[in-house]
Amino acid sequence: DLHSFPTRRSSDLSLSVTPNPTTGKFTIQSDSNGFTDVVVYDIHGNLMVPVTRFVESKELDASDWPDGVYVVHFGRPVTMGHVVKLVKVSSR
């Protein structure tokens, strides 16, 4: 599927980012039975989304971000040891 990045799975948590690539809004979805923390950085390490806690899914908006590759760090609260890449492209 062109609009879905492969799910990242660990022994206790998986996360998907869709659509990916995105032109704006995207959804982060976790199969966790509890809270998941997520933070997003650009490829240069600049913080795009501060730590956000959610259960099941969270919609975020990258419409104002420059095109490029972003890094979504996620995990259980306090232990954010997993990473998924997000690609932002123009909506042309």
N, C-alpha and C positions, 0 to 999 in steps of 0.2 A: 504494500500500500504506500503510495507516494506521500500521503499526508499523515503518516504515523511513524515515529521513531521507534525502533525496537524497544520493548520493555526491558528495563534493567531489573534484575532479580538478585536478591541475596537470600540467605537462608530464612530470613524473617520478614522481608519487605520487598515489594516490587512497585515500580512507578512507571507510568506512561505519560508522554507529553504529546498532545494532539491539538490541532494539526501541526506537523513538523516536516517541512518548513512552514512557517506562519507568515502572514502579512500583517497581523495585528493581534487579535485576541487568541489565546491558547489556553487549554485546560490541562492541569496537572492532576493525575488521578492515581491514588494509592490503594492497594488492597489491604492496607494495615487495619487492624481492629482497634487502633487507638490513634493518637495524634501523630502527624508527620510534620516535620519542620522542613522548609525549603528556603533557599536563598539563591539569587541569580546574579552572576557576574558576567561582564563582557570579557572578551578574549584577552584584554589588557589588565584584568583584575579589578576593574571599577565596579562598584556595587550598583546593580540595577534594581533589585528587589531585596529589601532588608528581610531578615528572618521573619517568615510568615508561618504560622501554625494552622493546620487544617485537619479535618477528618474527611476521608474519602476523596473529595476533589476540590480544586480551587481554580477559578478562572482568573487569568492575569492578562494585561494588555501591553503589547510591545509596539503599538502603532507609532509612538513617538521615538522609538529607538532607531538608530542607524542600522542599515542592513549589515549583517555579519553573523558570527557564531557566538553563542552565549553558552555559559556553563551553568547547569542547574544542579546544585548540591542538595541532597536530601537525606533524610534519615529520621530515626526516632529522636524525640527531643534530646538535645545536648550532643548526640552522636551522629553527626552528619557525614558519614563515610562513603556515600554513594554519589555518582555523577552521571548525568545525562546531558548530551549536547543538544541545543536548540538552535535552529537556523532561522534568521529573520530575513525576509526578502521583500522587495518592493511589490506593491499591489497592482502594478501596471497591467 
